[in-house]
Amino acid sequence: MTSSGTVPGLLAVIDMQRVFADPASPWATPRCADAAAGVRRLLPAFGDRVAFTRFLAPREPTGAWRAYYARWPFALQPPEAELWELTDEFADRAAHVIDTATFGKWTPELAGRVGPDGRLVLAGVSTDCCVLSTALAAADAGTEVLVVADACAGVDDDSHIKTLQVLDLYRPLIRVTTIDDLLAEARP
């Protein structure tokens, strides 16, 4: 890729937050640092076409979320709590942040940033939860989705691999790719 090369689409960096990066967290994603390294490689190819997302707990869980947060009460913290912050390496790079209290990040705001005929490139954590939920919703909306396998991480390696295999079944709506293959698409 040349220094002026760009990859088409919007890069959505899913939930690169302290709660998933901190090994002491109940929600630690073991290979979060590997996903972060992949994200760092991708950022220059997207310029300002990047959106970071954050998963946040709702003020008051409703429906099935009540049982979820009964299982994970540590997470019932306000949006400004440290655990919800983006990791230090991305906090200053995140010009655009989308907050949701849902696994899926395919919100009207994200859809608007992608556009009706755009392409969504996904990286981040966790492959088997928020990346998966976002990819499926975006594909259902008719958006081309690329999931960058080596810029994502799951709750464990097996779940990561199995989720990528499931996502690949959705071709051509969803395509699993690698950092190198995606960067090879860069346009000067």
Summary of the structure (lengths in Angstrom):
residues: 188
radius of gyration: 15.7
end to end distance: 7.9
largest distance: 50.7
contacts: 600
relative contact order: 0.21
helix: 39%
strand: 21%
